Amino acid sequence: MGYFIGIDGGGTKTEAALCDEDGRVLYRSVAAGCNPVDIGLERTLELLNHILRELLEKSGIAACQIAAVFSGISGGSAAEIQDICRWRLRSLFSEKTAVECRSDLYNVLNGGLLRRDGCAVISGTGCSCYVRQHSSCRQIGGWGYLFDQKGGGFDIGRDAVSAVLSQLDGRGEDTLLRELLEDRLKQSVVEALPAIYKKGKRYIASLAPLVLEAAGEDFVASRILESNMRGLADLLNTAGKDFKGNFLSVAAGGILIHSELAFQIFCKHITADTKPIRLKAAPVFGAVLSAMMLAGIPDEKLLSLPFVSLNNGELGKV
C-alpha cells in the first residue's frame, strides 16, 4: 500500500497530512505559516523539514514507504523557490518517492477540480486566482499585500482599521467596527496602532472576521465586504476571458469557506460563465490529492475519496 503526504502552507498556518491510498488520514499536523516572502526561505525550509519528520515519526510510517509528497505553499510560485524546496524535501525520502513543490493555489485547483481545466480563487490572508487550461497555468493577482488591492483577509482587516480611524478623525461615518475593534484590541484603535504595525500582515488579516460579524447590520462594514468581494470576483471574471463558454471554478480560503455572506456577495459580482464550487475539504487534502496525482493514481480512484469536491457529472463537464 502506498502512502501520500500533502502540505498546505499559508500565510497564517501550515498544515500537513499523511494518508493511505484510500484517503484514510494516518496523521495530521499544524504549524505556523511558512510563506517564504514573510519569514525567509531558510525558515520555510526548516519548518517544512520539521513538519515532515513529525508526520513520519507520529504515524510510524517509514520515509521509504511514501509514494509521493506534494507541497503547495503561499509565496511559492517562483521557480527558484520551488527548485530549492523540492531539493530539500527530496533529501528526506527515497529515490522512489515523487516530490513536487508549487504554489498553494495548486492545492485548491487540484483539490477542487482534479486534473480538469478551470480556475481556483482563494481568499485567505491574501487573495489570488489560478487559471489552468490545456495543462498550462497562469496566475491572476496574488502578488502580495503590498500590490494586491481587494479580496483577502489583510485587505478587509486593513479597511476596517482605516474606517475606524476615519471615523475618529472626522472624515468617515460612525461604524460598529469601532466598538468591535476596541473590544478586540482592549484599547482605542489609535493607541493600538504601534502594536498593529509591529504585528503586521497576519495580525491585520485576523481582524477581518469583525467585518464579517458586523456586515449584516453596519453600513460601513457592509461596504467594506462588498468592495472586497467585488475585487475578488474581478479576478475570476478576468480568468473567464481565457475560456469560451462555461468553465469550472472552485473557491477556497477562510473568507469564502467560513462566511456564507461573503460567498454570496462574491458570486453576485461574477459575470463570467461559471458557478464556483466551494472546496469540500481543507486545502491540505488538495495537496494530498496532488501527491496522489503525482504518483499516477487515476481519476476513477480519486473520485471515490472522501475529500473530493467534484462528482462524476462535473468531471465529465466540458
N, C-alpha and C positions, 0 to 999 in steps of 0.2 A: 504494500500500500504506500502511495506517495503522500508526502506532507507539503504544505504550502504556507508561505509567510507573506502577509501583506502589511505594509506600513503606510499610514496616512499622517503626514507631518504638516500641521497647520501653523499659523502664526501664534495660536494660543496654546495648543496641545499637540502632542504626538501620540498616536495610538497604533498599536501593532497587534496582530492576531495570527495564531498558528492553527491551521485547520487541516483535517484529513480530506481525502478526495470526495467524501460525501457531505462536506460542509460542516461537519461537527467541529466545534471550537475546543481545542485542547488547552489553550492558554491565551489570555488577552491582557495586554499591559498598556498603561497610560503614563506618559511623562510630559515634561514641559515642551513648549513649542520649539521647532527645530529649523525655522526659516533661516537659511544662511545669510540672508540680507540683514536680518535683525541681530543674529548672535555670532556671526562669523562662521566660515566653512569648517574650521577645525573643531569648534564647539559642536557644530551639527554632526560631524563625523563621530565625535566622542559619544554623543547622545544616541546615535543610531547603533553604534557598537554595543553600548550598554544595554539597550532595549532588546537587541537580538540575542545577546548572551543570556539575558534574563528569560526570554521565551524558551530557549533551549534547555536551560537549567531547570526551570519550573515545570516544563511539560515532560521532561525526561526523554525527549526525542534527540537523537544524535544529529550533528550537523550533516553527516553523510546521508541521512535519511530524507533530507529536504530536497524535493524535486525542483522547486523554483521559489525565488524571492522577488517581490516587486515592491519598490519603494517610491511612492509618489509624495513629493514634499513641496510645500509652498516656497516660492523663490527658487525652485529647481528647474526652471525652463532653459537655462543657459547650458550649452553643450559641454563647456569646460567643467561646470559643477557636476553634471550628470556623469561625465567620464571619471572624475575623481571619486565620487560616491560609489560608482559601480566597481571600481578597482578596489576600494577599501572594503566594501561588503563582500566581494568575491573572495577575499583573503580569509574569510571566516568559514567558508564552505568548501565542499569537494569540487573537483573539476566537472563533475556531472551535474552540479546544481546550476540551473539557469538563473541569472541575476540581471535585473534591469532597474534603472533609476530614471524617473521622469518627474514632470510637474504633477502636483496633486490633482490637477484637473483631469488627468487620466483615471484617477480613482473614481471620479464621478462619471466620466464619459463611459468607461468600461463597466462600471457598476450599474449604470442605468441602461446602457444600450448594447452591451457586449461588443461584438465586432461591427455593428451596424454603423452606417453613416448617420450623422446628426450633430447636435450641439449639446454642450453642457454649460450651465450657468451656475456660478457659486456666489452666494452672499454670506460670507462669514466675517472674520476680522476685516478682510478686504473683499473685493469682488472681481470677477473675471468671467470670460466666456471662451470656450474652445470649440472650434468647428472641425469636424472630420468629414472628409469627402474623398472617396476613391483612395483610401489609405494615406491621404495627405492631410496634415493638421495645421491649423493656424490659430493664433491667439488674438482675441479682441479684448482690450482692457487688461486689467491685471498687471499694471506696470508699477504698482507700489503706491503707498498712501500719499507720497508727495505729488504724484502725477495723475492718479485716478481722481475722478470728481464726485460721483454719486453712486450709491448702491451697496456699500459694505457697512459693517458694524462701526468701523472707525469713522466713516463719513456721518453716520447717523448720530453717534455719540458726540462728535465734534460739533455738529449742527445744534444739538441740544444745549451744549455748554455756551455756544455762541448766542443762541436765542435768549438764554437767561441773562447773559452779560448785556445784551442789547436792551432787555427789559430794565435792568438795574441802572444803566446809564441814560435811559430815557429815549433810546432810539426805537425800541421794539415794544410789542404788545405784552400784556400780562399773560403769564402762562403757568399752568400747573407744574410744568417741568422745574420751576424754581423750587417749589416745595419738595418734590421728589428728589432732586439733586442734593439739596441741603440735607435732607434726611439721610441720603446715602453717604454724603461726604462728612456729615457730623459737624459742619461749619458752613459759612457762606461760600458761594462759588468764588468770589473774589479772594477770600482768604485761602481757599484751596488751590488757587491757580499755580503757585510754585510746585506743589506736590503733583498736580495733574501733568505739568510739563515734565517733571522728573520721571514720573511713572510711564509716560509715553503712549505709544500707539495701542498696545494691547489693553491698557487700562481704560483709555478713552473708548475703545470698542466695547468694553464691558459695561459702559453706560447706556448702550443702545436699547436694552430691554426696557428702560424707563420711558423711552419714546413709544415703544410698542404698548406699554401699560397705559399711557396717557392718551394715545391717539383716538380712542373711542369717544372721549369727552372733552378734549382740548384742541382748539383750532390750530395753535402753533405746532403742537406735536403731530397733528394730522397732516399739516402742510409739509413738515419735515419728512414724514414717512412717504407721502405721496411723491414728493420731489425725488427721493432716493429710489423708490421703486420704478418711477418713470425712467430714471437714468439707467437702472439695471435692465429694464425692458429694452432700452435702446441698444444694448449690447446684442441681445437676441434678434432684434429687428435688423440690425446691421448684418448679423450672421445669415439671416434669411435671404439676403441678396445672392448668396452663394448657391442657392437651390432653386430649382424650377418646380414650383408647386409645393405640396405638403411635405414636411420633413419631421423627423423625430427629434425631440429635445427632452432634456432632463434637468431638473432644478435641485439644488442642494445647498448646504450651508445652514448654520443655525438660524439666520433670519428667515429664510424661506421654509425651512422644515418645521420650526417650532412656533411660527406665527401664522395662523390662518389668515388674519387680516392682511399681513404683508404679502402673502402669496396671492390673495385675491386682487390686491391693488396692482401687483406686478403683472398678473395675467390681463388685467383690464387695459394695460398700456401696450400689450403685444399686438402689433399689426401684421407680423409675419404669419405665414400659413402653418402654424404649429400649435399644439396644445401640450405644454410641458408635463412630463411625468415627475412627480416628486420622488426623490430617491427613497426606495423602500427600506434600506438598511443603512447603517453608519458607513461613511466613506471608506473606512478601513476594510470593509468587506468587498468594496470595489477594488481595492488593492489586492485582496486575496483572489478575486476573480481574474485580475490581471496576471497574477502569478500562474493561475491555472491555464489561462490562455497562452502564456509564455511557454508552458510545458506541453502545449498541444492538445489539451482537453477539448473535445468537440462541443459545439453549442448545444447539442441534444442532451449532453450530460449536464452542462452548466444550467440549462433551463430548469432542471429538477432540483436545484439547490435552493435552500430556504431564503436566501438573501438576494435573489434576482428580482429586479423590478419589472422587466419585460415579461409578457406572456407569449404563447406561441403565435397568436394572431398579430401582435405588434412586431414580432421578429420577422414575420413574413411580409410586413408592410413595405411598400415601395414609395 
